[in-house]
C-alpha cells in the first residue's frame, strides 16, 4: 500500500508520515525543500523523538522516499498511484499545491483508478470546502464528476504539538523531529469515499464540526492566550507562562468558556471537555518541548481573524449566551502584542482601528468594547489579578 504525505515539515514527518509508516504504508513525501528531499531519499528513514519532562525515545520511520513538488509530473504520478494521501503544508500554501493535486486526480481518472481520500491536516475551519474549490478550478466537467464520486476530502484535528526544531534538537540528524507523545488523530468519518483506510492512531468520528471547533476554540485559543500573556510578561517559553498561576487561571477559564459553548452547541458532556482542558494544560507545561511564545503567538493578524481561535471562540460563546470574558482578555493581550510588533503605538484609537480591520468586529459592538477594555488594562500595566477580577465579575460565574 502507498501513501502520499504532501508536506515534509514538522507535522508531515513528525505525525502523519509516522502514522502512515506504522500502518505499513510505503510513504512518499512531496515537498519543495531540496535539502529535506535529498536527505529522505539518501537515508530512506528518519527519527521521531518523543519528548517528556525527564526522558526521550527515538522512533524510526522506515521505508520513505520523497519527490519535489516543483516536478509536477512526478508529484502527480505519486498522487495518482497512492491508496491514501494527506496534506500538512499550512493554510497559505494550499493554493499552490491544488494544481498538483488536480494533476494527480487527472492521471488517476485516465488510469481508471479507485477512490482517493485526502486527509487535510490544516488549522482551518471548512478546509475541505476551501481545498475542493481550489482543486476544481483546475478540473474539467468530466474530472469534476470523477472528483465528486471518488475523492474524499477528510478534515482532521491535529492535536500533537511540535515546536520549532532547533539544531540541538536535531542531535546530528537534520531529519529528526522532536514531538510530544500525544498521537490521537480525529478525522471526519462522513467525508471518506469508499472503504475507510486503517491507520494507526486515526479515529473517524461523526459530527466532526465539534472536533474542529474543539481544536481551534479550546486547544489553539488556550495555547494562544498563554503565549500572548507570556509575551506581555516577557516570557520566552510556553511552559514558563503556564507556571504563572495568574496566566494559568486566565487560560483555564478562557478554555472553559469555550467548553461551555461547545457543550451547549453539540450536546457534549461538559466533564469530558473539562478533562480535555486539564490534559492540554499539562501538555502545555512540558518543558522538554521547548515550545516558544513567539511560535505559538506568531501571525497575530491571522489569529485575531474573524473566524480564528480568539474572535471565533468569542462568537461561538456569544451564540450560546456565554459571556467570553477570559477569552476577551486573551484577545486584548493578542492585540497588545500585535500593535507592539507592528510598531503602531499603544493607544486606544490605534487598537480600535486595528481590531475592527483584522477581526471584522464593529467598533461599537459589545465584543469589541470588551476586548478593548482588557487591552487598555494591559497597556496601563494592570496587575493580572485585576484582569482576573474584572473577567470573573463580568463572565460566567459557574466556571470560576
C-alpha positions as CSV (number, residue, x, y, z in Angstrom):
1,X,0.0,0.0,0.0
2,X,1.2,3.5,-0.8
3,X,0.6,6.8,1.0
4,X,1.5,10.3,-0.1
5,X,2.3,13.0,2.5
6,X,2.1,16.4,0.9
7,X,4.4,18.4,3.2
8,X,7.6,17.0,4.8
9,X,7.7,19.5,7.6
10,X,7.1,19.1,11.3
11,X,3.6,17.7,11.2
12,X,4.2,15.8,7.9
13,X,7.2,13.9,9.2
14,X,6.6,14.2,12.9
15,X,3.0,13.0,13.0
16,X,1.1,11.9,9.9
17,X,4.0,10.4,8.0
18,X,4.8,8.4,11.1
19,X,1.2,7.1,11.4
20,X,1.2,6.1,7.7
21,X,4.5,4.2,8.1
22,X,3.5,2.5,11.3
23,X,0.4,1.3,9.4
24,X,2.6,-0.4,6.8
25,X,2.2,2.1,4.0
26,X,5.1,3.0,1.7
27,X,5.3,6.7,2.3
28,X,6.2,9.3,-0.4
29,X,6.7,12.8,0.8
30,X,6.1,15.8,-1.6
31,X,7.9,19.0,-0.7
32,X,9.9,21.8,-2.3
33,X,12.8,21.9,0.3
34,X,15.7,20.3,-1.7
35,X,17.7,19.6,1.4
36,X,14.9,17.6,3.1
37,X,14.0,15.8,-0.2
38,X,17.6,14.8,-0.7
39,X,18.1,13.6,2.9
40,X,14.9,11.5,2.8
41,X,15.9,9.8,-0.5
42,X,19.5,9.3,0.8
43,X,18.6,7.7,4.1
44,X,15.2,6.2,3.4
45,X,14.3,6.7,7.0
46,X,14.2,9.4,9.8
47,X,13.8,9.5,13.6
48,X,10.9,11.0,15.5
49,X,11.9,11.9,19.1
50,X,9.2,11.7,21.7
51,X,9.9,14.1,24.5
52,X,8.8,14.0,28.1
53,X,10.0,16.0,31.1
54,X,12.7,13.6,32.0
55,X,13.3,11.3,29.1
56,X,13.1,10.8,25.3
57,X,12.6,8.0,22.9
58,X,13.6,7.9,19.2
59,X,11.2,6.0,16.9
60,X,12.4,5.4,13.4
61,X,10.2,5.8,10.4
62,X,11.5,3.5,7.7
63,X,10.8,2.9,4.0
64,X,10.2,6.5,3.0
65,X,11.1,8.5,-0.1
66,X,10.4,12.0,-1.5
67,X,9.7,13.9,-4.7
68,X,10.0,17.6,-5.4
69,X,6.7,19.4,-5.7
70,X,8.2,21.5,-8.4
71,X,8.4,18.4,-10.5
72,X,4.7,18.4,-11.2
73,X,4.8,15.2,-13.3
74,X,6.5,13.1,-10.6
75,X,4.3,14.6,-7.9
76,X,1.1,14.0,-9.9
77,X,2.1,10.4,-10.6
78,X,2.7,9.7,-6.9
79,X,-0.8,11.0,-6.1
80,X,-2.4,9.0,-9.0
81,X,-0.9,5.8,-7.7
82,X,-1.3,6.1,-3.9
83,X,-4.0,4.5,-1.8
84,X,-4.4,7.4,0.6
85,X,-3.0,10.9,0.9
86,X,-2.6,13.8,3.4
87,X,-1.7,17.4,3.4
88,X,0.2,19.4,6.0
89,X,1.5,22.4,4.3
90,X,0.0,25.4,6.0
91,X,-3.2,27.3,5.1
92,X,-1.5,29.8,2.8
93,X,0.3,27.1,0.8
94,X,-3.0,25.3,-0.2
95,X,-3.5,27.4,-3.4
96,X,0.0,26.4,-4.6
97,X,-0.5,22.7,-4.1
98,X,-4.0,22.5,-5.5
99,X,-2.9,22.4,-9.2
100,X,-0.5,19.5,-8.4
101,X,-3.3,17.6,-6.7
102,X,-5.6,18.3,-9.6
103,X,-3.0,16.9,-12.0
104,X,-2.8,13.7,-9.9
105,X,-6.5,13.3,-10.0
106,X,-6.5,13.7,-13.8
107,X,-3.9,10.9,-14.0
108,X,-6.0,8.8,-11.7
109,X,-9.0,9.2,-13.8
110,X,-7.1,8.3,-17.0
111,X,-5.8,5.2,-15.4
112,X,-9.2,4.1,-14.1
113,X,-8.0,4.5,-10.5
114,X,-10.2,3.9,-7.4
115,X,-11.2,6.2,-4.6
116,X,-8.7,8.6,-3.1
117,X,-9.1,10.0,0.4
118,X,-7.1,13.1,1.2
119,X,-6.7,13.8,4.9
120,X,-6.5,17.6,5.4
121,X,-4.2,18.4,8.3
122,X,-4.5,22.2,8.4
123,X,-5.8,24.5,11.2
124,X,-8.7,25.8,9.1
125,X,-12.4,25.6,9.6
126,X,-14.1,24.4,6.3
127,X,-10.7,23.3,5.0
128,X,-12.4,20.6,2.9
129,X,-14.6,23.1,1.1
130,X,-11.8,25.6,0.5
131,X,-9.5,22.9,-0.9
132,X,-12.3,21.5,-3.0
133,X,-12.8,24.9,-4.7
134,X,-9.1,25.3,-5.2
135,X,-8.7,21.9,-6.9
136,X,-11.9,22.1,-9.0
137,X,-10.6,25.4,-10.5
138,X,-8.1,23.1,-12.4
139,X,-10.6,20.3,-13.5
140,X,-12.8,19.8,-16.5
141,X,-16.5,19.0,-16.0
142,X,-15.8,15.3,-16.5
143,X,-13.0,15.4,-14.0
144,X,-15.2,17.2,-11.5
145,X,-17.7,14.4,-11.7
146,X,-14.9,11.9,-11.0
147,X,-13.8,14.1,-8.1
148,X,-17.3,14.2,-6.6
149,X,-17.7,10.4,-6.9
150,X,-14.2,9.2,-5.9
151,X,-12.3,11.8,-4.0
152,X,-12.9,12.3,-0.3
153,X,-11.6,15.5,1.4
154,X,-11.3,14.4,5.0
155,X,-10.8,17.1,7.7
156,X,-8.6,16.2,10.6
157,X,-7.9,17.7,14.0
158,X,-4.2,18.0,14.6
159,X,-3.6,17.9,18.4
160,X,0.1,16.9,18.5
161,X,2.3,19.8,19.5
162,X,5.5,20.1,17.5
163,X,7.8,23.0,18.5
164,X,10.3,24.8,16.2
165,X,13.1,22.4,15.6
166,X,16.4,23.8,16.9
167,X,19.8,22.5,15.9
168,X,20.4,20.9,19.3
169,X,17.0,19.1,19.0
170,X,18.1,17.5,15.7
171,X,21.0,15.9,17.6
172,X,23.1,15.3,14.5
173,X,20.3,14.3,12.2
174,X,18.6,17.1,10.2
175,X,15.6,14.9,9.6
176,X,14.9,14.3,13.3
177,X,11.6,15.8,14.5
178,X,11.0,16.3,18.3
179,X,7.4,16.0,19.3
180,X,5.2,15.3,22.4
181,X,3.8,11.8,23.0
182,X,0.2,12.7,22.1
183,X,-0.8,10.8,18.9
184,X,-4.6,11.0,18.7
185,X,-5.9,11.9,15.2
186,X,-9.7,12.5,15.0
187,X,-11.0,12.6,11.4
188,X,-14.3,13.2,9.7
189,X,-15.9,9.8,9.2
190,X,-18.6,11.1,6.9
191,X,-16.1,12.5,4.4
192,X,-14.5,9.3,3.3
193,X,-15.2,7.8,-0.1
194,X,-15.2,4.0,-0.3
195,X,-13.6,2.0,2.5
196,X,-12.0,3.9,5.4
197,X,-8.3,3.1,5.5
198,X,-7.0,1.5,8.6
199,X,-4.3,3.9,10.0
200,X,-2.9,3.5,13.5
201,X,-3.9,6.5,15.7
202,X,-6.6,7.7,13.4
203,X,-10.1,7.7,14.8
204,X,-13.1,8.5,12.5
205,X,-16.0,10.4,14.2
206,X,-19.4,11.6,13.1
207,X,-20.5,15.2,13.6
208,X,-16.9,16.3,13.0
209,X,-17.5,20.0,13.4
210,X,-17.3,19.5,17.1
211,X,-13.7,18.2,16.9
212,X,-12.6,21.0,14.6
213,X,-14.1,23.7,16.8
214,X,-12.7,22.0,20.0
215,X,-9.2,22.1,18.5
216,X,-9.5,25.7,17.4
217,X,-11.5,27.2,20.2
218,X,-10.2,25.2,23.2
219,X,-6.7,24.0,22.3
220,X,-5.5,26.7,19.9
221,X,-7.3,29.5,21.8
222,X,-5.9,28.4,25.2
223,X,-2.4,28.0,23.8
224,X,-2.5,31.4,22.2
225,X,-3.8,33.0,25.4
226,X,-0.9,31.6,27.3
227,X,1.5,32.8,24.6
228,X,0.2,36.4,24.5
229,X,0.1,36.9,28.2
230,X,3.5,35.3,28.4
231,X,4.8,37.8,25.8
232,X,3.4,40.6,27.9
233,X,5.4,39.3,30.8
234,X,8.5,38.8,28.7
235,X,8.5,35.0,28.9
236,X,10.2,33.1,26.2
237,X,8.7,29.6,26.6
238,X,5.1,28.4,27.0
239,X,6.0,26.3,30.0
240,X,7.1,29.4,31.8
241,X,3.8,31.1,31.3
242,X,1.8,28.1,32.4
243,X,3.7,28.1,35.6
244,X,2.5,31.6,36.4
245,X,-0.7,31.0,38.4
246,X,-2.4,34.1,37.1
247,X,-1.9,33.2,33.4
248,X,-2.8,29.6,34.1
249,X,-6.1,30.8,35.7
250,X,-6.9,33.1,32.8
251,X,-6.1,30.4,30.2
252,X,-8.0,27.7,32.0
253,X,-11.1,29.8,32.4
254,X,-11.0,31.0,28.8
255,X,-10.9,27.4,27.7
256,X,-13.8,26.6,30.0
257,X,-15.8,29.4,28.4
258,X,-15.4,27.7,25.0
259,X,-16.1,24.4,26.6
260,X,-19.5,25.7,27.9
261,X,-20.4,26.9,24.5
262,X,-19.4,23.8,22.7
263,X,-21.1,21.6,25.2
264,X,-24.3,23.5,24.6
265,X,-24.0,23.6,20.8
266,X,-23.1,20.0,20.3
267,X,-24.7,18.4,23.3
268,X,-21.4,17.0,24.6
269,X,-20.7,16.2,28.3
270,X,-19.0,19.2,30.0
271,X,-17.0,16.9,32.2
272,X,-15.3,15.3,29.2
273,X,-14.3,18.8,27.9
274,X,-13.0,19.7,31.4
275,X,-10.8,16.6,31.4
276,X,-9.6,17.5,27.9
277,X,-8.6,21.0,29.2
278,X,-6.7,19.6,32.2
279,X,-4.8,17.3,29.8
280,X,-4.0,20.2,27.5
281,X,-2.7,22.4,30.3
282,X,-0.5,19.6,31.5
283,X,0.9,19.2,27.9
284,X,1.5,22.9,27.6
285,X,3.7,22.7,30.6
286,X,6.1,20.1,29.0
287,X,9.5,21.9,29.4
288,X,11.3,19.4,27.2
289,X,9.4,20.6,24.1
290,X,10.9,24.0,24.4
291,X,7.9,25.5,22.7
292,X,8.1,29.3,22.5
293,X,5.6,32.0,23.0
294,X,6.8,33.5,19.7
295,X,5.9,30.4,17.8
296,X,2.5,29.8,19.4
297,X,1.6,33.5,19.2
298,X,3.0,34.2,15.8
299,X,1.0,35.8,13.0
300,X,-1.3,37.8,15.3
301,X,-3.3,39.2,12.5
302,X,-4.5,35.8,11.4
303,X,-5.1,34.6,14.9
304,X,-7.3,37.7,15.6
305,X,-9.2,37.0,12.3
306,X,-13.0,36.8,12.2
307,X,-13.2,33.0,12.4
308,X,-9.9,32.1,14.0
309,X,-9.1,30.9,17.6
310,X,-9.8,34.1,19.6
311,X,-12.6,36.0,17.8
312,X,-14.1,32.8,16.5
313,X,-14.3,31.5,20.1
314,X,-15.9,34.8,21.2
315,X,-18.5,34.4,18.5
316,X,-19.1,30.8,19.4
317,X,-19.7,31.7,23.1
318,X,-22.0,34.6,22.1
319,X,-24.1,32.3,20.0
320,X,-24.8,30.2,23.1
321,X,-25.3,33.0,25.5
322,X,-21.9,32.6,27.2
323,X,-20.0,35.8,28.2
324,X,-16.5,35.3,26.8
325,X,-14.7,37.5,29.4
326,X,-11.5,35.5,29.8
327,X,-11.3,34.8,26.0
328,X,-11.6,38.6,25.5
329,X,-8.7,39.2,27.9
330,X,-6.6,36.8,25.7
331,X,-7.7,38.7,22.6
332,X,-6.7,42.0,24.4
333,X,-3.3,40.6,25.1
334,X,-3.0,39.5,21.4
335,X,-4.0,43.0,20.3
336,X,-1.3,44.5,22.6
337,X,1.3,42.1,21.1
338,X,0.2,42.9,17.5
339,X,0.5,46.7,18.0
340,X,3.9,46.3,19.6
341,X,5.3,44.0,16.9
342,X,3.9,46.3,14.1
343,X,5.2,49.4,16.0
344,X,1.8,51.0,15.6
345,X,1.8,52.7,19.0
346,X,-0.1,51.6,22.1
347,X,-3.2,53.7,22.3
348,X,-7.0,53.2,22.2
349,X,-7.5,54.7,18.7
350,X,-4.9,52.5,17.1
351,X,-6.2,49.5,18.9
352,X,-9.8,50.1,17.9
353,X,-8.8,50.7,14.2
354,X,-6.6,47.6,14.0
355,X,-9.1,45.4,15.8
356,X,-12.0,46.3,13.6
357,X,-9.9,45.8,10.5
358,X,-8.5,42.4,11.2
359,X,-11.3,40.9,13.3
360,X,-14.3,42.2,11.4
361,X,-15.9,43.3,14.7
362,X,-17.7,46.6,14.6
363,X,-16.1,49.2,16.9
364,X,-19.4,49.7,18.8
365,X,-20.1,46.0,19.3
366,X,-20.1,44.6,22.8
367,X,-17.4,42.1,21.7
368,X,-15.0,44.8,20.5
369,X,-15.6,47.0,23.5
370,X,-14.8,44.1,25.9
371,X,-11.5,43.3,24.1
372,X,-10.5,47.0,24.1
373,X,-11.3,47.2,27.8
374,X,-8.8,44.4,28.6
375,X,-6.3,45.8,26.1
376,X,-6.4,49.1,27.9
377,X,-5.8,47.4,31.3
378,X,-2.7,45.7,29.8
379,X,-1.4,49.0,28.4
380,X,-1.8,50.6,31.8
381,X,0.3,47.8,33.4
382,X,-2.6,46.5,35.4
383,X,-1.8,43.6,37.7
384,X,-3.1,40.3,36.2
385,X,-5.1,39.8,39.4
386,X,-7.1,42.9,38.5
387,X,-7.7,41.5,35.0
388,X,-8.9,38.2,36.5
389,X,-11.2,40.1,38.9
390,X,-12.8,42.0,36.1
391,X,-13.2,38.9,34.0
392,X,-14.7,37.0,36.9
393,X,-17.1,39.8,37.6
394,X,-18.4,40.1,34.0
395,X,-18.1,36.4,33.0
396,X,-20.0,33.3,33.7
397,X,-19.5,32.7,37.4
398,X,-20.4,29.0,37.2
399,X,-16.9,28.2,35.6
400,X,-14.8,30.2,38.1
